[in-house]
Amino acid sequence: PPALERLVQTCLKKDPEERLQSARDVKLHLQWIGEAGSRAGVPAPVISRRKSRQRLAWGVAAVLFLLASGFAAAYFREASDRPRSVWSYVLAPDKTSFSFEASTGGPVLSPDGTRLVFEADDATGKRLLWSRPLDSLTAQPLEGTEEATFPFWSPDSRSVGFFVSGKLKKIDTFGGPPETLCDVPGGRGGAWSPKGVIVFSPDVYGGLQRVPSAGGAPADLLPLDKSRQETSLRWPAFLPDGKHFLYWGGNPTSTSQATNGLYLGSLDGKEKRFLFQSDSQGLYVPPGFILFLRDRTLMVQPFDAGDLKATGEAFPVAEEVANPESYRLGHFSASLDGRLVYQTGDNAGVQVVLLNASGGDAGSVGEPANVIDIDLSPDGKRLAEVQDSQTKNVDIWLVDLARNVRTRFTFNPAFDTFPVWSPDGSKVAFSSNRKGHFDIYVKSATGAGDAEPLLVSDGDKYVTDWSRDGRYLTFTQVDSKGKTLADLFLLPLFGDKKPIPLVQTQFLQGMGAFAPEGSWIAYQSNESGKSEIYITSYPQAGGKWQVSQGGGVSPRWEPGGNGLYYRTPDGKLMEASVASSGSAVEVGTPHQVAKIQLGGLPGNAWVFDPMPKGNGFVVMRPQRTESVPLVLVTHWNAGIGK
């Protein structure tokens, strides 16, 4: 009968999803066929043949029932063996909170999926890397990893590389102290090849380098591509062959650059190919996918690891994944065995606080917000803040400190950042990428009128101070078309207003700050292998005097010009006395003034400013809330491709 034939064909379908789902379903279909007769598609038989036909039908049905039962049992065995996605949460260790900030990195799964390494702060604010086996509820701190950033795993899932205090280090997660591999100015991610090579990004700006996993002298691997206006290559991740790797390339601060995205590189340095646009790093996962972020949506791009090319269309797998966009580092990680971990939500923002001269708390300024840079007015009555608002637009706000009132100062959809006050407090100069690269603009401090361009040219320019006589601005220029990466410049506000290169070398230098008196300027440079603070003269650079010892960034002068403040990589606010005599400077031994909590604060931004009367400081302090659990998905890719 046709109905019986259709039942047999259904039970023999190759795809288990198209078969009947249980033996009971088969039985019900057989009963229906036996009872329906011609209504089941069987022509009405003559009476004399009905009994024989019924016996034959029930005989076939009995055999079919046994056959279908076998297929059903096989189907359910197959269904029970097929992995299914399991979602769970990972909590921070007792009396700690996860520390996944833009400037430190996110959680990382070991390649074999057995262990998770993450950063956490204890009740005292001490930050360490922690390691947790995923078959255990207990995590252990990795001693010697205080203030470590951007961890990444070895291919054998045993060791972890990380960056700290101007060094690239590694540590065995099963025990032992950290080992230094090489010096790095900053660090923006690393990847460890099975071939015993680590590819890493040494600093905020620049290309990729390589170093033996046993340590040694780093060597340049991939330079910036001038034709693509690149300022940074970062977050490498190896492909299965151990020779090729993914990395993010472009200008991290640009929101409109079409070539911002994921690239393909190789250990021999001969391959550098754009793959597709991305707002974050990319991770390859079997059997052939790349995970990446579009905004805060975790996407899956099919990828042929043999032909080294993307195939098909990308599709989403998770929403609201943390994505500090200016870093291009999504807080997600995946293992080779199908595990996925990610962080959701945003950080709690930054509270601007007041410290007294001895470093003690003396009040707060406004409510917590996503503040990424501050600059105090010359009279100490107003504060310029750079905020990354919920609209994902970076703008400058002005705060009336007496009334604790914030007023939005810039409204352009571009990134407006690095505000500096004129000596009389009537104007604010700042950097903005409203023309595709960061140029220098100025606007009345009343907020009236439009911003006027002061310097528009190729390359990004970040203004950092205004001389007390009003004649000069100083700025850091990043020019991927030139022979150097970041240099210290002056912008005269008189005469032809042509920029003057002050300190221009193959190293990174910038963050200039004018002394209140005399022709001295402080700045930071990594010429020694790590960022240190120096003083030179201007408008022509003369001698050079090192101020910091053991690392230093973000110099600020003491209001009377008798000392220089700066912060160390581990968050100490330091002061060194400075005395000038003719064409020379005498620098005293630095001493600690206060401790600044750095978690989540940008590495190269003004996070503190001394009060004009020398009676304290304005400081950015990251806020800590109850730690949000991590999302862990086992067999995250179950069902993909059905």
ABEGO torsion letter per residue (X at the ends): XAAAAAAAAAAABABAAABBABAAAAAAAAAAAAAAEAAAGBBBBBAAAAAAAAAAAAAAAAAAAAAAAAAAAAAAAAAAABBBBBBBBBBBBBGBBBBBBAAAEBBBBBAAGABBBBBBBBAAGBBBBBBBBAABABBBBBBGABGBBGBBBBAAGABBBBBBGGBBBBBBAAEEBBBBABBBABEBEBBBBAAGBBBBBABABEBBBBBBAAEEBBBBABBBBAAAGBABBBGBBBBAAGABBBBBBEBAABAABAABEBBBBBAAGABBBBABBBABBBBBBOAGBBBBBBEABBBBBBBBAAAGBBBEBBBBABBGBBBBAAAGBBBBBBBAAGBBBBBBEBBAEBBBBBBBAAGBBAEBBEBBBBBABBBBBAAGABBBBBBBBAAGBBBBBBBBAAAGBBBBABABABBBBGBBBBAAGABBBBBBAAAGBBBBBBBBAAGBEBBBBABBBBEBBBBABBBAAGABBBBBBBBAABABABBBBBBBABEAGBBBBABBBABBBEGBBBBABEBBBBBBBAAAGBBBBBBBBOABBBBBBBABBGEBBGBBBBAAGABBBBBBAAGBBBBBBBBBBEABBBBBBBBBABBBBABGBBABBBABBBBAAGAEBBBBBBBBBBBBBBBBBBGAABGBGX
